[in-house]
Amino acid sequence: MDWNATAPLLPEAREAFLSALDAVGNPSSVHGEGRAVRGMIESARRDVAALCGAQPSSVTFTSGATEAANMVLTPDFRMGRTPLKLGKLYVSAIEHPAVRVGGRFAREDVCEVPVTSGGVVDCVALETLLSAHDRQQGLPMVAVMLANNETGIVQPIAEVSAIVRAHGGLLVVDAVQAAGRLPLSIENLGADFLIVSSHKIGGPKGAGAVVARGEVMMPAPLIRGGGQEKGHRSGTENAPALVGFGAAARVAAENLEARTTAIAALRDRLEAEMLESAPDVVIHGRDAPRIANTSFFTLPGLKAETGQIAFDLEGVALSAGSACSSGKVGQSHVLTAMGYDPRQGALRLSIGASTTQAEIERCAAVFVKVASRRRSTGQAA
């Protein structure tokens, strides 16, 4: 029940990964063995591009979404061969830590954009911040995720894009949790760059990508060396991981509407059982547009870390917020940004295409057990 942390490896991705292990050539070599591996990587690039509604030539592979964020979040860009300076980075208060820290921007050049109590980026505040931006320092860059990794709430990217465009800025969209759960089109979103990750969609860990709207405007390389990935990301490509990533992207793009409808039905049934057994449970973002698989909830009187342990002891794996801090359970910056007291925390259930009705029923039964134990010990608010 923790797919937002990582999805199970898809059989198609496993098969593709294993097949690529037997391909011994270096993809930068011009001989037959090298060209064969290069062909596998380029096929994967086409699949990732198709998932994002982009051109294959605009996909730069990285070791994951964190590297992708550090690559694209930089004040140093080039428009063709001409340097392009960005002055400040504006990030929403609910961004993943990989984006929130600001990449290669100086800390004093990173500005936080607040969100509403409903967990949606405050577009009025964004407009105010960009109106006050000093263009002489460089263009503004804005980073807003498409779907929040804790609440699952979908952000109004089209509205954000219109504001950013009006102020001549660049828009970076973290689509890590949205990929395979929402239709993606970099053009329709109005984003300049998307960030995606392999293991969140059932591919191998250790692969991700920066997807650009075009090829003219690109960030200065984060990793320099042999000039792989058109000079944007040097280093011999991890062909097996990338080939598995491509296979997962193909599966993620198939039957999207039917798959998400089925997943939403399971999630909604689970939440209905939670509300029936514990009417005081707070499901964060329940009335907002959410990706279909995510439920982020607080049981009054039960601390998140205590609840996580209780579920784990019953054989149910879930998260106390984002699994992005090396196993640490801390206060949720997302809850803080939404105006909730973060000290009690919240638990995140996230499911996927292979989640079964039996697993939902098992999880609901454990929830009832944990909630009743909370009441019997007098912990309820």
PyMOL commands that set and color helices and strands:
alter all, ss='L'
color gray80, all
select helices_A, chain A and resi 11-21+32-52+56-58+65-72+97-100+107-109+123-131+135-137+157-166+186-189+199-201+229-231+239-253+256-277+304-313+333-337+357-376
alter helices_A, ss='H'
color red, helices_A
select strands_A, chain A and resi 59-62+76-79+82-92+110-113+139-143+170-174+193-197+208-212+217-219+282-284+294-298+347-350
alter strands_A, ss='S'
color yellow, strands_A
deselect
rebuild
show_as cartoon
